[in-house]
Amino acid sequence: PRRLLVLPLLLPLGARADVALAPLFTDQAVLQRDKAIPVWGKADAGEKIAVAFHGQSRDTVATADGRWIVFLDPLPAEVQGADLTVAGKTTVTLHDLVVGEVWLCSGQSNMEFNVSRAANAEKEIAAANFPLIRHLKIERAVAAVPADTAKTAGWQSASPSTVGGFTAVGYFFARDIFQKLGVPVGLIHSSVGGTPVEAWMSPAALASDPAFKVVGGRWAQTLADFPEKKSAFDAALAAWTGADATSTAQGAAAHAAWLKKNPRPRPPRGPGDTWTPGGLFNAMINPLLPYAL
């Protein structure tokens, strides 16, 4: 009986949503210099929000769906890290934000390719002491409609312990920019290997030209064919798995030779696939808008 009396007192406290920022705003973030800086997130409907950074303060009120956004005035490059504070019913403070160049690194495998696989990787990783070069990796995801948020591990400064996971193209580009300009460089890395351009196009872009109708028709056929192809794949995989076990029992050398001749069956493309038209834009680009780049 005591629990039943206590729970109603606790529920209203839990119902209050903490003020939240978009996923690009974490400790060590890089903000774009010389442009208006959007800062946005979610809160309770009607909640008053105050954002403070580098002597600037902006206020707003969350809309009926909880969205809020403010725009800070353009700032020059700044290598000294500073705090960004967002205050509503709760307060969020981000530390060590700098101002410089911010670049979006997107595409397929040539952008996904990381520093640990680059030429002279061991030497490059050991020399990666660049606290003002920072990298934000957007986790792979597919969405049927434009998403508001994305998963990320947060911004990371380039160091021997982190740079191996950075996009190699992005990192070497950033290093050249940093050495030439002497300003912080941020890399927002959002890529998926082996993907067609239509997966990265927005729904509006796909609808902008009648020629793109072929994309939707082709994908509709892919989805229609999926059940039959999935059934055939399941049978092929079961047979392959059994043969693989038999080959493994014959020793490592025999198994390696068998694998070269008998690669694992590939699943068919279908719902949730990275080739979904607009799917990667919706999940991995739309949540980044309108970050200043």
Salt bridges, closest charged atoms under 4 A:
ASP44 OD2 - LYS89 NZ 3.00
ASP65 OD2 - ARG67 NE 2.78
ASP73 OD2 - ARG58 NH2 2.90
ASP83 OD1 - HIS95 ND1 2.98
ASP96 OD2 - ARG134 NH2 3.16
GLU101 OE2 - ARG33 NH2 2.84
GLU112 OE2 - ARG140 NH2 2.96
GLU124 OE1 - ARG175 NH1 2.77
ASP148 OD2 - LYS42 NZ 3.88
ASP148 OD2 - ARG67 NH2 3.04
GLU198 OE2 - ARG218 NH2 2.88
ASP234 OD1 - LYS230 NZ 2.94
ASP244 OD1 - HIS255 NE2 2.54
ASP273 OD1 - ARG269 NH1 2.93
